[in-house]
């Protein structure tokens, strides 16, 4: 999934996170980032 598709999916799912918070989540909590990816994919 590319970045724009990911961000669009998050927006549709009602998740409002900026790039810095997304990168921090990916680094420090990979399981939560994976959950966000699934959420965006399903939206």
N, C-alpha and C positions, 0 to 999 in steps of 0.2 A: 504494500500500500504506500502510495506516495504521500508527501506531507500535506498537500492541499486536500486530498481525499480524507486523510486522517482528521484534519482540523474541521472539515465540513461535517464529518460523522460525529465528532465530539459536540459541535454546535447543535446538531439535530438532537443529540441525546441530552442537551441541557448542561453540558460540562463547559465551564468557562475557566480555562487555564492559559496562561501565557507561555511562551517558549521556554523561559527560564525555569518556571515551575515544572514543565514537562520534562526538561532535561534533568533537573534535580531528582524528580521522581524516578526516571529511568536509571539514574546512577545509584540512588540509595534504596530504592524499593522496586526491583525489577518485576516482582509479582503484581504489584499495583499497576505498573505501566502496561504489563501484558493484559490485565483486566481492562484498562482504558482502550487498548487496541481492539480487544474483542467488542467492547461497547460501541466504539466508532464503526467497526465493521458491520455490526448488526443494525446500526441506525441508518 
